[in-house]
Amino acid sequence: MVLEKQSYMLIGRHDIEKLMRRDPASSCLPNPFGQPNMERNAYDVDVEVEMELCNLLLSLRPIKQENLIRDDNKLILLASLSDSLEYVADSIESGHVYKHLHLGSCHKYHGRLGNASNPVEENGKQKGHHHSRTSSVPSRNLASFADEYRKLAIDCLKFLRVEMQLETIFHMQEMTSREYLDDQDAEEPDDFFISLTAQITQRDEEMAPFVAGVKRNYIFGGICTIAANASMKALADMKSINLFGVQQICRNSIALEQALAAIPSIDSETLQQRLDRFRIYYELLNMPFKALLAFISEHENLFTATELVHKSSKGLGARKGDPGCCTRSVVRDFIPPVAF
C-alpha cells in the first residue's frame, strides 16, 4: 500500500510540505489554480531551503527497505495517475467538460419541459429562473473539482520525488559500513551505486510515456543534492580511506552523473556543479597540506575556510603508513561540510 509508505507520510508533514513549496525545484509545478508556479527566491534563500530539506531527509537514516516501494509498477501507476488527473483538471478549466455537462443538462431539461403542463410553459419567469439555477451549480462544483484534481496530481509528483530521494539514501547509507582502503584502482563503481543508477535509468524510461520531461526532472532532480550530501556526511563515519578509496568514491559520482544526465530536461549545469564539489571534497584528502592551503585561498567561497585554517595544525600529517590514508579523526576535525 502506497499510503503506508514513508514518502506518503513525509509529504503530509507540515515542515516538509512547507519546504517543498519553497524549494526552487517546485517552480516547474502548476499551482492549484492552474498557473505555473514560477516565483523564485533569491539564490541564497534557494540554497538554504534546499539544504534544510536535504538535512531533514538525511536525518531519517537508516532508511529501511520495507518503508520503500519496491514494485516499480506502483510508481508507474502514480506517474500515470498524475498525468490523468492534470488532464481532467485542464479539461474542466478550459470549459470542455463543462460544455458537455451543460449541453446534457439542457437537453434533459428541455425534454422534461416538452412533457410538462401548459401553466409551466406559459410562466416565462419560472422557466428562466429554473434554467439559471441548473447551469450555475455544475459550474461551481466543477471548478472546485479541477482544483482538487490538480492538487492530487501535484501530490503524486511530490511523492515520487521524495521516494527517489529516500531510495538514494537507502543505497548510499552502505558507504558508512565499509572501509575504503583499496589496494588498486577499481574499474567499476560500488555495487550499491550500480544498483541505484540502474534503478534511476529504468524508472525514468518507464515513466517517460506518462510524465513530461520537465516533471521527470522534478522527480529525479532531487537525487543529486541528496547523494552529494549523503556521501559527505558518510565521510565522518568512515574508519579510514586511502588514495584508491577516494578514486572509488569519485568513480561512483561519475556513474551517478551519467545516469542523471541521460534524463531529458535534467538541469545539467546544477548536476555537474553539485557533483564537482562533492568530488573536490574527497580529492582534498589526497592533497599535500601546503597545496591544500593554497587551494583554499584561491577558492574562498567553496569551503568554510575559517574552520579549515583553524584546524591547520593537524593537517594531513596524521596519515598512517600509506601516504594516501586519513584517519577518521583527521577527517572529522579537518574537513568541514561543504555548503552547497
N, C-alpha and C positions, 0 to 999 in steps of 0.2 A: 504494500500500500504506500502510495506517494505521500499521503497525509501523515504517515508515521515517521517519515524520514527527517533527518536533521536539517536539510536545506529548507523544507517547508516551515519548520518551526522557527528557523532563523529569520526568514523574510517577514515573519509576523512579529518579531521583536521590535519594539518601538525605537530603540537606539540604532539598530541595524537598518531598519526601514528608513529612518531619517537620514542616515549617512548615504544610503543608496540613492536617495532622491538628490542629494547634493553632490554625489560622485560625478565628475566630468564625463564619465563614460555614458551616463544616462541621457546625455544631450541628444542621442540618436533615437530615443524613445518618444512616442507621442504622449501628450498629456491626456487625461481622461476626457477632455473636451475635443480631442481630435486634431489638435495643432501640435507641430513639432516642438519639442522641449529644447530650445536652442540657447537658453540662458546659460551663460558661463560665468564662473567666478574668476577672481584674479588668480594668476598662476600659483602663487604661494598658498592660497586657500585651497586650490585644487589638490596640490600635493599633500597638504595637511589632512584633508578629508580622505584621500586615497590611502594614506599611511595609517590613519586611525582605523579605517575599516579593515585594512590588511592585518593590523595587530590584533583586532578583535577576533578575527577568524583563526589566526595563528595561536591565540590563547586557548583555543578549544582542543589543542593537541593533548593526548593522542586521539586521532580520528579512528573510530572503529569501522571495520568493513561492513558490519551489519547495519550501520546507520547510513550507508550509501546505497544508491540504486545500481545494482549490478546488471540488470536487464536493460540493454540498450533500446529495446522495443518500447519501453515505457518512456524513455527520453524522447524518442522519435514521435511518439504519440503526443507528448506535451508540446513539441515543436509544431506539429500539425494542428493541434487544438488552438494554439496561439494564433496561427495563420487564419484558421476558420473564424475564430471569434472577431478578429480585426476586420475580416471581410464583411461579416454581418454588420458590425458597427459602422463601417464605411457606407454600406448599402443603406442603412437606416438614415444616416446623416445626409446622404445625397438625395434622399426622398424616394429612392427606387422601391424600397419595401413599403413605405407609407402609401405610395400611389396605388400599388396593387391592393393593399388592405383597404384603402379608401374607396377604390372602384368597386371592390367586392361588397363593401358595406352599402354603397349607394344602390347597386343592383338589387341587393337583398331588401333594402328599404323600399325602393320603388315597386318591387314585386308585391310586397305587403300592401303598399298603397293602392295598387290596382284592384285588390280584393277587398278594400276597406269600404265602409258605408259612405254614402254621399255627404253627410254632415262633416265628416273629417276632411273629405276632399275640398269642400267649399270653404273650409276655415283656413285661409292662407296663412294667417299669423301662426296658428298652431303647427301647420306643416313646416313653415320656415324655422320656427324655434326648435322643433324636434330634429331637423336635419343638422342644424348648427351644433347641437349638443352631441349628436352621434359622431361627428367628424373631429371634434376637439379632443375627446377622450383618448382615442388611439394615438394621436399626435403627441400628446403629453407623455403617455406611457412609453411609446417607442423611443422618445428622446432619453428617458431615464434608462431604458434597456441598452441603448447604444453606449452610454457612459459606463454602465456596469460591464458590458461585454469587453469594452476596450481596457478597462481596469484588469479584468481577468486575463486578457491577452498579455498585458504587460507583466502581470504576476508570473505567468508561465515563463517568460524570458528571464525574469529575475531569479526564479527557481533554478533554471538551467545554468545561469551564470554562477550562482553560489555552489551548485552541485559540482561544477567543473573545478572551482577553486578548492572545495573540500577534497575532491578526488586528487588534486595536485598535492595537497598537504599530506594526504594518506600515503601516497607513493614516496614523497620526499622525506618523510619522517624516518625512513630507513637509514638516512645518512648518519644519524646520531648513534646508530647501533654498530657501526663498523669503523675500523681504523684505516686510514688512507696512507698506509706505509707500503706502497707497491715497490717491487724491485725492478720493474721495467715499465716502459710506456705502453699503456693499454691501447688496443686497436678499436675497441668498441666502448660505448657508454655503459654505465652500470645497468644491470638488468631491470631495476625498477624504473630507470629513465626510459629504457627501450619500451617497457610496458606502457608507460604514461604517454609517450609520443605516438605509439601505435593506436592507443585509445583515442587521442585527440584527432588523428587523421581519420579514423573510421567513423567517429561520431559526426565530424564535420561533413563527410561525404554523405552520410545517411540523412542528415538534417537539411542538406542543400535544396532538395525539391520543395521544402516547406517554408524555409526561412531565408529571407533576402540576405545578401552579403553583409550589409551594414549591421544587421541584427545578429548574424553569426559572429561578427567582430565583437559585439557586445557580450555574447555568450562565452566566447573563448578568450576575449581580450583581458580578462582579469587574471588569467593564469600566470602571465609573465611577472607581474609585481609580486604575486604570492610566491612563485618559485624562487625569485631572486632573494626575497627577504627570508624565506624558509631556509635557504642554503646558508645565508649569512648568520642566522641565528643558530644553525646547526654547528657552525664552526666553534662556537663557545663550548659545545658539549663533546667535541671530538677529543679523544685521548691524545692523538698525535696525527701529524700529517707531514709528508715529505714532498720532495720535488715532483715525483711521479704522481703522488696523490693530488697535488694541485692541478697537474695536467689532466688527470682523470676527471676532476670536477669541471674544468674548463671544457673538456670534450662533452660532458653532459649538457652544459649550457648551449653548446653549438647544436647538438641534436635537437634540443627544445626549440631553439630559434628557427631551425629549418622546418620543423613541424608546424609552428605557428605562422611562419612567413608564407606557407603554402595555402593558407586560408584567404580567400578573396576578401578584399576590403579591410584586411588587418592593417593597423597603424604600424607600418614597418619602421618608421623613424623612432617612435616610442619604444617599440620592441627592441630595437638594436641598442638604444640608449640605456634601457634598464639592464640588459644582459651584459653590455660592455662594462658597466660599473661593477656588476657582480663579478665578472672575470678579473677586472683590475684589483678588486678587493682581495681575491685569492692570490693573484700573481705577486702582490706586495709581500707575501710571506717569504718568497724566494729572493727578494731584493736585498742587497747589502745595505747595512744601516745608513751609511752616508748617502748612498744613492736614493734611499727611501726618503731621507730628509729633503734632498734636492727635489724629488718628485712632489713632495707635499708643498714645498714653497712655490712650485710652478702651477699647482692645482689647488689653490687655497679653498675653493668652493666645492671641491669634490668630496673632501672628508672633513671631519671635525679636527682641524689642525691643532687646536689648543690641547685637546686630550692626547694627541699623538706626541707632541713635543713634551708634554708634562710627564709622560711615561718613557721618555727617550733614554733614560739611564739604563733601562732594562734592555733596550734594543732587541736585536735578534741574536745576541751573543749567547743566549741560553740554549741554542741548538745543541743537541746531543749527538756526538759522533758523526752521523750523516749531516753534511752541511745544508741539506735541504729539509731538515726536520725541526719542527717547532713544537714545544710542549704546550699543553693546554693552558697552563698558567700564563705563559707569554702571550698566547693568542688573546686570552681574555683581558689581560692588562694593557696590552699594547695597541691592539686594533679595535677601535670603537665602531659601532654600527654605522653604515653609510646611510645618509638620509636621501632617499630617492625623491 
